[in-house]
Amino acid sequence: MSSLLAVLALAFMGEVASAVSLTSTGATLELNQIPYYIPSFSVGELPFSLPSSNFANASGFVPITVVDSSVQFSQLVSNFSSTDDVFNPGFLQVVYSPDCSTVDGSSLNQSMPVTCVSGNSPISVPQGPYFWGLTTQTLHQAYRLYPDFAGAFTETLIRMPTGDYATLSAAIDGSASLTVGVPSRLYYTPTAQQPLAGVRIGVKDIYDVAGVRTSDGNRAYYNLYPPRSVSAVAIQRLEAAGAIIVGKQKSSQFANGEEATADWVDYHSPFNPRGDG
């Protein structure tokens, strides 16, 4: 009898184990008191060895900066700081460069030392701030997190490697607000074909975005229909121009009405800090 119970118990445990689904949706952390999101997917592998273990890390990730430029290092860092809100000096504790002789940390006038590392792999990603996996040796883009102070968004999004989108799985302190994640501007270079490269855009939730649901300003409509498989033409054109879709924003119900809160009650109008309507 006891052996039969043991067999049944093992069979039950096997069924439970096979039914369990566990998926990473990324990680959040703070670097120099600035919140960041690290996607679960990487942009590639970057194999190298750190000279010691005395580097700030969290959740198995080390902040690093990738450089591949003949520009003077101090000037390059200055350019990063002046053009990008995602970059901060904490990413400079480790610098990955194909030529460490060009990386002079003493020229930065900062107390934190700069350790330059190089590897045999060619750099196939844009310059800028990243998070590097200590055990996986994978490189992940850095997303800075902001609160949706005005309450303008219905969902905040991140684009997946497949080209569609997912809801951003991150939250920081905020007064009844969602969290918006933005990638580094250094990952993008505007061109004649992509004049909006790196420009962050929120779109009204009346436009279909592949991978997520559309609410049209109506909660019941959002729950009734599945995630869209194809983005609206307007969204496709924004993407083709290089725009970064960071989320979907509130609209009056089915875009019918001037004032969301007055005409419909599913979603309140965004907060106006000026208080002038």
Secondary structure, DSSP 8 states (H G I E B T S, - for coil): -HHHHHHHHHHHHHHHHHH-------EEEEETTEEEEE-SS-SEE-----S-S-S--BTTEEEEEE---SS-HHHHHHHHHHH-SS--GGGGGEEE-S-GGG--GGGG--SS--EEE--SS---S-SEEEEEETTT-EEEE-EEEEE-TT--EEEEEEE-TTS-EEE-----S-SS--EEEEE-GGG----SS-TTTT-EEEEETTS--TTS---TT-HHHHHHS---SS--HHHHHHHHTT-EEEEEE--SGGG-SS-HHHH--SS-----TT---
